Amino acid sequence: MTICLIRHGQTDWNINTLLQGRTDVPLNEVGKSQAKAVGAYLKANDPHWDRILSSPLGRALETAKIIAQEIGFTKEIGVVPEAIERNFGSLEGQHLDSRMYDLLERGHPEVEKMEDLYARARKALEDIALKHPGERVILVSHAQFIKAALAAADPDFDFRFPLKNSSLNYLEADDEGFRILKFNVVPE
């Protein structure tokens, strides 16, 4: 099976490099255009999908709906609660820089632990693979969740690698596990 993890389109908090976490910040106009570009890219290059799933947060759901409309996907978009962004607690809204990344990796009492994020991402991938064997599935989610999913597929994946808004990240799943096929693909 194939799972395409797509990061939601841009928000105003993304522009300002602020930790969004579970704060439900909406897409801005650029983010909506990015989602349309992803849909156009998929329609031209990879149009056949069995299922579209999304994080429950509005920015991901709106991205999924725009993509679905662009590719002519008419089935219901499923919500995967486990695909929600990492919980940053009181750090939400603060500037994301190398110092903040160090703090997030070391741990903070109010922030979801890295090992918990990795376990949640791996379980979400495994659940999708079990529920939809042999299908081609799009899952629209968030940077930290997608990076954790990529790290679940490849433990050498660099978690600090910047994941662009509306990037496509392809995983293949089989009896051996998950493999990264392509990552951080951004339609031009």
ZIHUZI-V390502 format. One record per backbone hydrogen bond with DSSP energy under -1.0 kcal/mol. CO is the residue of the C=O (numbers start at 1). NH is the residue of the N-H. E is the energy in kcal/mol with one decimal. If there is no record, write none. Layout:
# ZIHUZI-V390502
co=CO nh=NH e=E
co=CO nh=NH e=E
This chain:
# ZIHUZI-V390502
co=1 nh=173 e=-2.7
co=2 nh=137 e=-2.9
co=3 nh=171 e=-3.0
co=4 nh=139 e=-2.8
co=5 nh=169 e=-1.7
co=6 nh=141 e=-2.7
co=8 nh=166 e=-1.4
co=10 nh=28 e=-2.3
co=11 nh=15 e=-1.7
co=12 nh=16 e=-1.5
co=13 nh=18 e=-2.5
co=14 nh=17 e=-1.7
co=17 nh=96 e=-3.5
co=19 nh=93 e=-3.2
co=20 nh=23 e=-2.6
co=23 nh=25 e=-1.9
co=28 nh=32 e=-2.1
co=29 nh=33 e=-2.1
co=30 nh=34 e=-2.6
co=31 nh=35 e=-2.2
co=32 nh=36 e=-2.0
co=33 nh=37 e=-2.3
co=34 nh=38 e=-2.3
co=35 nh=39 e=-2.4
co=36 nh=40 e=-2.7
co=37 nh=41 e=-2.6
co=38 nh=42 e=-2.9
co=39 nh=43 e=-2.7
co=40 nh=44 e=-2.0
co=41 nh=45 e=-2.5
co=42 nh=46 e=-2.7
co=51 nh=138 e=-2.5
co=52 nh=78 e=-2.1
co=53 nh=140 e=-2.4
co=54 nh=80 e=-3.2
co=57 nh=61 e=-2.4
co=58 nh=62 e=-3.0
co=59 nh=63 e=-1.3
co=60 nh=64 e=-2.6
co=61 nh=65 e=-2.5
co=62 nh=66 e=-2.3
co=63 nh=67 e=-2.4
co=64 nh=68 e=-2.7
co=65 nh=69 e=-2.3
co=66 nh=70 e=-2.3
co=67 nh=71 e=-2.2
co=68 nh=73 e=-2.6
co=78 nh=54 e=-1.9
co=80 nh=83 e=-2.1
co=81 nh=84 e=-1.4
co=87 nh=112 e=-2.9
co=88 nh=91 e=-2.3
co=89 nh=92 e=-1.7
co=91 nh=94 e=-2.2
co=94 nh=19 e=-2.7
co=97 nh=101 e=-2.6
co=98 nh=102 e=-2.3
co=99 nh=103 e=-2.0
co=100 nh=104 e=-2.8
co=101 nh=105 e=-2.4
co=102 nh=106 e=-2.4
co=103 nh=107 e=-2.3
co=108 nh=111 e=-1.8
co=113 nh=117 e=-2.4
co=114 nh=118 e=-2.9
co=115 nh=119 e=-2.1
co=116 nh=120 e=-2.4
co=117 nh=121 e=-2.5
co=118 nh=122 e=-2.7
co=119 nh=123 e=-2.4
co=120 nh=124 e=-2.3
co=121 nh=125 e=-2.4
co=122 nh=126 e=-2.7
co=123 nh=127 e=-2.8
co=124 nh=128 e=-2.3
co=125 nh=129 e=-2.6
co=126 nh=130 e=-2.3
co=127 nh=131 e=-2.6
co=128 nh=132 e=-2.0
co=132 nh=135 e=-1.8
co=135 nh=2 e=-1.6
co=136 nh=50 e=-2.1
co=136 nh=51 e=-1.5
co=137 nh=4 e=-3.1
co=138 nh=53 e=-3.2
co=139 nh=6 e=-2.5
co=140 nh=55 e=-2.1
co=141 nh=8 e=-2.0
co=142 nh=146 e=-3.0
co=143 nh=147 e=-2.8
co=144 nh=148 e=-2.1
co=145 nh=149 e=-2.2
co=146 nh=150 e=-2.7
co=147 nh=151 e=-2.5
co=148 nh=152 e=-1.7
co=149 nh=153 e=-1.4
co=150 nh=154 e=-2.2
co=154 nh=157 e=-2.6
co=158 nh=161 e=-2.0
co=164 nh=167 e=-1.6
co=167 nh=7 e=-1.8
co=168 nh=185 e=-2.4
co=169 nh=5 e=-3.2
co=170 nh=181 e=-3.0
co=170 nh=182 e=-1.1
co=171 nh=3 e=-2.5
co=172 nh=179 e=-2.2
co=174 nh=177 e=-1.5
co=177 nh=174 e=-2.3
co=179 nh=172 e=-2.6
co=182 nh=170 e=-2.1
co=185 nh=168 e=-2.8
